[in-house]
Amino acid sequence: VQLQASGGGLVQAGGSLRLSCVASGNIFSRNEMGWYRQAPGKQREVVATAVSDGFKYYPESMKGRFIISRDNTKKTVYLQGDNLTPEDTAVYFCGLRNLPQQRVYWGQGTLVTVSS
């Protein structure tokens, strides 16, 4: 499984981001794709995940500012983030799990920098 993320860059505080991630390879019909992020000196955390059957998950800290969506025909997952703050600065990774397996396949990450 290969994942190619795009869309990172420099964003002003209060601005928005839209990330995309395309998956290829041996992908099960039922899978979970998600966005994660890792800020300098911090652990990787979940931003949002979406299962191919429509179920979506957002940690409480991410609700209201991030929206995950996916196009199963294109094997692509998107992340829309609004009203960003410098605390959202991180490398954003997309990940995929072939359900019900636990292994997560990772993309290369894309840096999002939010300037104040």
Secondary structure, DSSP 8 states (H G I E B T S, - for coil): -EEEEE--EEEETT--EEEEEEEESS--SSEEEEEEEE-TTS--EEEEEEETTS-EE--GGGTTTEEEEEETTTTEEEEEE-S--GGG-EEEEEEEEETT----EE---EEEEEE-
